[in-house]
Amino acid sequence: MSGTPISLDNPKSLSSVSDSEFQTLLLEGVSRTFALTIPQLPEMLYGAVANAYLLCRIVDTIEDEVSLTSEQKKYFCSEFIDIVKTGINAEPFAVELAPLLSEQTSPAEHTLIHVLPRVIQITHTFEENQIDALASCVETMAEGMPIFQAQNLHNGLASLADMDRYCYYVAGCVGEMLAKLFCHYSPEIAQHRDELLALSVSFGQGLQMTNILKDIWDDAQRGVCWLPQDIFTETGFDLKNLGPETHDENFKTGLEHLISIAHGHLQNALTYTQLIPAHETGIRNFCLWALGMAVLTLKKVKQNLDFKHSDQVKISRKSVKATILASRLAGRSNILLTLLFNLVGRELKTTDWIYSISSSKANLDL
């Protein structure tokens, strides 16, 4: 095996690398963003958080697989929950699922399913509290996502409350898991456990809403819309009429309202980050890089309400580098972070739209 080049195209070649390198290679294949941010974490957190992302990505892969029926997705999600909890039956699960994946699933995700048993093996090297945090997140995601996948999403979600619930299942629960892992890592962070857990849901929603707004037209090409109709009813636009040719001012007004709501959630994300001790620069960088890139993406959407493809509102590498630099310069100062957030995001608020930000899953009526 020593002479075999290590490549995601050859899952067997990954057997020769360490667990840390194994997870790093997989992360680089399935998510450039998280491959950038997760390595900022302290070494004692990196393994668990990297593993958590890979577990969530497996759930995503199942849910996004076009060749699977809704019943098959429900079956595989249910089985996967048990596998994460127990560490048992990962091998037959992977053998059963891998041949069913279509060419529309990326090569890196094909590889992820093939090497799933090792991912699970790594999961069960962590402490019990860490495994519980990961398993709880996977269970919430795997049980919640099919609820929305089974719906007719051509004309959007019915309400903002539905969007809140969807964002919780795909991102808010991830935020909760990270807060639990951070608290397990540091007794000092754990002093703010309750507040962090509440804010983490809002943090996740802010990031997910940003993705939804950025990907409106990419999703529309797949016949999917994650926008809430009640917001657009307020402005006089029906999402049934949404199409690439849409230039309706009422639709743009609705987008501006959603941008403002997302900005409010990102404000909570800043508060969350400021509760992390200043000396924990790795965790702060992890949070601030995601937060900064989301704010800049929202700005591009706000400045280009007529955009028709996500590439038109994708932030540049220069903006990513600027986010990293700003985080390193201001990351230890809560005052500077507040000033920077207010400066960069000043155009994202709308004075005519007041919305009470949900910062606890208790408000989501789950």
TAMO-V119640 format. One record per residue. N is the residue number from 1. RES is the residue in one small letter. PHI is phi in radians with two decimals (999 if undefined). Layout:
{{N | RES | PHI} {N | RES | PHI}}
This chain:
{{1 | m | 999} {2 | s | -1.06} {3 | g | -1.57} {4 | t | -1.49} {5 | p | -1.07} {6 | i | -1.39} {7 | s | -2.68} {8 | l | -1.16} {9 | d | -1.25} {10 | n | -2.22} {11 | p | -0.91} {12 | k | -1.10} {13 | s | -1.17} {14 | l | -1.31} {15 | s | -1.17} {16 | s | -1.58} {17 | v | -1.76} {18 | s | -1.19} {19 | d | -1.01} {20 | s | -1.12} {21 | e | -1.19} {22 | f | -1.00} {23 | q | -1.21} {24 | t | -1.09} {25 | l | -1.11} {26 | l | -1.16} {27 | l | -1.04} {28 | e | -1.09} {29 | g | -1.39} {30 | v | -1.81} {31 | s | -2.79} {32 | r | -1.17} {33 | t | -1.13} {34 | f | -1.26} {35 | a | -1.15} {36 | l | -1.49} {37 | t | -1.52} {38 | i | -1.07} {39 | p | -1.10} {40 | q | -1.28} {41 | l | -1.23} {42 | p | -1.00} {43 | e | -0.97} {44 | m | -1.21} {45 | l | -1.81} {46 | y | -0.96} {47 | g | -1.05} {48 | a | -1.20} {49 | v | -1.23} {50 | a | -1.07} {51 | n | -1.12} {52 | a | -1.05} {53 | y | -1.10} {54 | l | -1.14} {55 | l | -1.10} {56 | c | -1.13} {57 | r | -1.20} {58 | i | -1.13} {59 | v | -1.06} {60 | d | -1.00} {61 | t | -1.07} {62 | i | -1.10} {63 | e | -1.18} {64 | d | -1.55} {65 | e | -1.20} {66 | v | -1.23} {67 | s | -1.44} {68 | l | -1.58} {69 | t | -1.33} {70 | s | -1.08} {71 | e | -1.19} {72 | q | -1.11} {73 | k | -1.07} {74 | k | -1.09} {75 | y | -1.12} {76 | f | -1.15} {77 | c | -1.13} {78 | s | -1.09} {79 | e | -1.10} {80 | f | -1.16} {81 | i | -0.98} {82 | d | -1.13} {83 | i | -1.14} {84 | v | -1.12} {85 | k | -1.19} {86 | t | -1.82} {87 | g | 1.39} {88 | i | -1.80} {89 | n | 1.27} {90 | a | -1.16} {91 | e | -1.14} {92 | p | -1.11} {93 | f | -1.07} {94 | a | -1.11} {95 | v | -1.11} {96 | e | -1.31} {97 | l | -1.42} {98 | a | -0.91} {99 | p | -1.20} {100 | l | -1.51} {101 | l | -1.27} {102 | s | -1.58} {103 | e | -1.23} {104 | q | -1.27} {105 | t | -1.42} {106 | s | -1.11} {107 | p | -0.97} {108 | a | -1.12} {109 | e | -1.29} {110 | h | -1.01} {111 | t | -1.09} {112 | l | -1.00} {113 | i | -1.22} {114 | h | -1.08} {115 | v | -1.70} {116 | l | -0.88} {117 | p | -1.00} {118 | r | -1.27} {119 | v | -1.01} {120 | i | -1.17} {121 | q | -1.03} {122 | i | -1.16} {123 | t | -0.90} {124 | h | -1.57} {125 | t | -1.66} {126 | f | -1.46} {127 | e | -1.24} {128 | e | -1.01} {129 | n | -1.10} {130 | q | -1.20} {131 | i | -1.07} {132 | d | -1.07} {133 | a | -1.12} {134 | l | -1.15} {135 | a | -1.16} {136 | s | -1.11} {137 | c | -1.12} {138 | v | -1.07} {139 | e | -1.12} {140 | t | -1.07} {141 | m | -1.16} {142 | a | -1.23} {143 | e | -1.53} {144 | g | -1.48} {145 | m | -1.06} {146 | p | -1.07} {147 | i | -1.00} {148 | f | -1.49} {149 | q | -1.11} {150 | a | -1.40} {151 | q | -1.49} {152 | n | -1.42} {153 | l | -1.82} {154 | h | -1.10} {155 | n | -1.91} {156 | g | 1.51} {157 | l | -1.49} {158 | a | -1.20} {159 | s | -2.60} {160 | l | -1.10} {161 | a | -1.07} {162 | d | -1.15} {163 | m | -1.12} {164 | d | -1.00} {165 | r | -1.13} {166 | y | -1.05} {167 | c | -1.10} {168 | y | -1.14} {169 | y | -1.14} {170 | v | -1.79} {171 | a | -2.45} {172 | g | -1.06} {173 | c | -1.17} {174 | v | -1.17} {175 | g | -1.04} {176 | e | -1.05} {177 | m | -1.05} {178 | l | -1.10} {179 | a | -1.06} {180 | k | -1.10} {181 | l | -1.15} {182 | f | -1.12} {183 | c | -1.17} {184 | h | -1.13} {185 | y | -1.24} {186 | s | -2.39} {187 | p | -1.02} {188 | e | -1.15} {189 | i | -1.17} {190 | a | -1.09} {191 | q | -1.08} {192 | h | -1.89} {193 | r | -0.92} {194 | d | -1.08} {195 | e | -1.19} {196 | l | -1.11} {197 | l | -1.10} {198 | a | -1.18} {199 | l | -1.19} {200 | s | -1.10} {201 | v | -1.14} {202 | s | -1.17} {203 | f | -0.98} {204 | g | -1.06} {205 | q | -1.16} {206 | g | -1.05} {207 | l | -1.18} {208 | q | -1.21} {209 | m | -1.09} {210 | t | -1.06} {211 | n | -1.11} {212 | i | -1.07} {213 | l | -1.16} {214 | k | -1.15} {215 | d | -1.77} {216 | i | -0.84} {217 | w | -1.43} {218 | d | -1.12} {219 | d | -1.14} {220 | a | -1.03} {221 | q | -1.12} {222 | r | -1.64} {223 | g | 1.35} {224 | v | -2.16} {225 | c | -2.44} {226 | w | -1.78} {227 | l | -1.35} {228 | p | -1.56} {229 | q | -1.10} {230 | d | -1.08} {231 | i | -1.13} {232 | f | -1.43} {233 | t | -1.07} {234 | e | -1.05} {235 | t | -1.68} {236 | g | 1.60} {237 | f | -2.18} {238 | d | -1.82} {239 | l | -1.12} {240 | k | -1.08} {241 | n | -1.64} {242 | l | -1.28} {243 | g | -2.80} {244 | p | -0.98} {245 | e | -1.53} {246 | t | -1.15} {247 | h | -2.31} {248 | d | -1.25} {249 | e | -1.14} {250 | n | -1.16} {251 | f | -1.15} {252 | k | -1.10} {253 | t | -1.09} {254 | g | -1.08} {255 | l | -1.05} {256 | e | -1.08} {257 | h | -1.10} {258 | l | -1.17} {259 | i | -1.07} {260 | s | -1.12} {261 | i | -1.13} {262 | a | -1.06} {263 | h | -1.05} {264 | g | -1.09} {265 | h | -1.15} {266 | l | -1.20} {267 | q | -1.07} {268 | n | -1.14} {269 | a | -1.11} {270 | l | -1.13} {271 | t | -1.02} {272 | y | -0.98} {273 | t | -1.11} {274 | q | -1.22} {275 | l | -1.40} {276 | i | -1.31} {277 | p | -0.92} {278 | a | -1.04} {279 | h | -1.33} {280 | e | -1.49} {281 | t | -1.14} {282 | g | -1.13} {283 | i | -1.17} {284 | r | -1.08} {285 | n | -1.06} {286 | f | -0.96} {287 | c | -1.27} {288 | l | -1.20} {289 | w | -1.14} {290 | a | -1.13} {291 | l | -1.12} {292 | g | -1.09} {293 | m | -1.17} {294 | a | -1.19} {295 | v | -1.07} {296 | l | -1.16} {297 | t | -1.17} {298 | l | -1.03} {299 | k | -1.05} {300 | k | -1.15} {301 | v | -1.13} {302 | k | -1.10} {303 | q | -1.42} {304 | n | -2.35} {305 | l | -1.12} {306 | d | -1.61} {307 | f | -1.06} {308 | k | -2.22} {309 | h | -2.72} {310 | s | -1.03} {311 | d | -1.05} {312 | q | -1.30} {313 | v | -2.13} {314 | k | -1.37} {315 | i | -1.30} {316 | s | -1.39} {317 | r | -1.07} {318 | k | -1.08} {319 | s | -1.18} {320 | v | -1.10} {321 | k | -1.10} {322 | a | -1.13} {323 | t | -1.08} {324 | i | -1.10} {325 | l | -1.12} {326 | a | -1.08} {327 | s | -1.12} {328 | r | -1.24} {329 | l | -1.38} {330 | a | -1.91} {331 | g | -1.05} {332 | r | -1.59} {333 | s | -1.96} {334 | n | -1.12} {335 | i | -1.14} {336 | l | -1.13} {337 | l | -1.11} {338 | t | -1.11} {339 | l | -1.06} {340 | l | -1.15} {341 | f | -1.07} {342 | n | -1.17} {343 | l | -1.21} {344 | v | -1.22} {345 | g | -1.77} {346 | r | -1.08} {347 | e | -1.55} {348 | l | -1.55} {349 | k | -1.45} {350 | t | -2.11} {351 | t | -1.24} {352 | d | -1.64} {353 | w | -2.30} {354 | i | -1.96} {355 | y | -2.42} {356 | s | -1.44} {357 | i | -1.18} {358 | s | -1.37} {359 | s | -2.02} {360 | s | -2.53} {361 | k | -1.15} {362 | a | -1.09} {363 | n | -1.41} {364 | l | -1.59} {365 | d | 0.98} {366 | l | -1.40}}
